[in-house]
Amino acid sequence: MDTDPLAFSDNFQSSLRTPSLLMTEIISVSKQYQSQLARNLGINSTDLAVLEQVMMTGPQSPSALARRLGLSAAAMTTVVDRLVASENVVRAPHPTDRRGVIVSPTPAAVQRGLDDVMPVMISIDGALNDFDEAQQEIIARYLRRVADLHREHLRD
């Protein structure tokens, strides 16, 4: 088996079609964007993942966040503490469990997210204007399949 990194790169490049190679590029650029976003917010990538989770899916308990993101309860407590200290989230009493809490994004964090992310999302969405409705359906079907395949390969 050849362990030469250049051989791997050449083999990788030659074994995939252009859309698949472009998908790997999108994933790589997205990771770079996430890192930049975390730096701009003054938080680390784990904190950003938690912040994104509560912004995208709504307030959640720390234990639900830990399960969803694959973190221990202790690690999640530390992350939430940092996010509270940086004024990105607040803890509030759980609406049905008087012993529990939920984690919610602050209005300022939501606004920063809108300010940072929405221009990117609007420009990405605008790229679809280059395609007619039938082509957009094909693109959507492909991307949906890619997302499903990624989910299938997630390890529990």
Backbone hydrogen bonds, N-H to C=O, Kabsch-Sander energy under -0.5 kcal/mol:
donor,donor_aa,acceptor,acceptor_aa,energy
3,T,1,M,-0.5
8,F,4,D,-2.2
9,S,5,P,-2.5
10,D,6,L,-2.7
11,N,7,A,-2.6
12,F,8,F,-3.2
13,Q,9,S,-2.9
14,S,10,D,-2.3
15,S,11,N,-1.5
16,L,12,F,-0.7
16,L,13,Q,-0.5
20,S,17,R,-0.6
21,L,17,R,-2.2
22,L,18,T,-2.7
23,M,19,P,-1.9
24,T,20,S,-1.9
25,E,21,L,-1.8
26,I,22,L,-2.6
27,I,23,M,-2.4
28,S,24,T,-2.1
29,V,25,E,-2.9
30,S,26,I,-2.6
31,K,27,I,-2.0
32,Q,28,S,-2.0
33,Y,29,V,-2.6
34,Q,30,S,-2.6
35,S,31,K,-2.3
36,Q,32,Q,-2.3
37,L,33,Y,-2.8
38,A,34,Q,-2.6
39,R,35,S,-2.4
40,N,36,Q,-2.7
41,L,37,L,-1.9
42,G,38,A,-0.8
42,G,39,R,-0.9
43,I,38,A,-2.5
48,L,44,N,-2.3
49,A,45,S,-2.1
50,V,46,T,-1.9
51,L,47,D,-2.7
52,E,48,L,-3.2
53,Q,49,A,-1.9
54,V,50,V,-2.2
55,M,51,L,-1.9
56,M,52,E,-2.8
57,T,53,Q,-2.4
58,G,54,V,-0.9
60,Q,103,V,-1.5
65,L,61,S,-2.3
66,A,62,P,-2.6
67,R,63,S,-2.3
68,R,64,A,-2.5
69,L,65,L,-2.3
70,G,66,A,-1.0
70,G,67,R,-0.5
71,L,66,A,-2.3
76,M,72,S,-2.5
77,T,73,A,-2.3
78,T,74,A,-1.9
79,V,75,A,-2.5
80,V,76,M,-3.0
81,D,77,T,-2.5
82,R,78,T,-2.2
83,L,79,V,-2.6
84,V,80,V,-2.7
85,A,81,D,-2.5
86,S,82,R,-2.1
87,E,84,V,-1.6
88,N,83,L,-2.9
89,V,83,L,-1.3
90,V,104,S,-2.6
92,A,102,I,-2.3
94,H,97,D,-0.5
94,H,100,G,-2.4
98,R,96,T,-0.6
100,G,97,D,-1.8
102,I,92,A,-2.8
103,V,60,Q,-3.4
104,S,90,V,-2.4
106,T,88,N,-2.2
110,V,106,T,-2.3
111,Q,107,P,-2.5
112,R,108,A,-2.5
113,G,109,A,-2.5
114,L,110,V,-2.5
115,D,111,Q,-2.9
116,D,112,R,-2.6
117,V,113,G,-3.0
118,M,113,G,-0.6
118,M,114,L,-1.3
121,M,117,V,-2.5
122,I,118,M,-2.9
123,S,119,P,-2.0
124,I,120,V,-2.4
125,D,121,M,-2.7
126,G,122,I,-2.3
127,A,123,S,-1.1
127,A,124,I,-0.6
128,L,125,D,-1.4
129,N,126,G,-1.9
130,D,127,A,-1.6
131,F,128,L,-2.0
136,Q,132,D,-2.4
137,E,133,E,-1.9
138,I,134,A,-1.6
139,I,135,Q,-2.5
140,A,136,Q,-2.8
141,R,137,E,-2.5
142,Y,138,I,-2.4
143,L,139,I,-2.7
144,R,140,A,-2.6
145,R,141,R,-2.1
146,V,142,Y,-2.5
147,A,143,L,-2.6
148,D,144,R,-2.4
149,L,145,R,-2.6
150,H,146,V,-2.3
151,R,147,A,-2.3
152,E,148,D,-2.2
153,H,149,L,-1.3
153,H,150,H,-0.5
154,L,151,R,-1.3
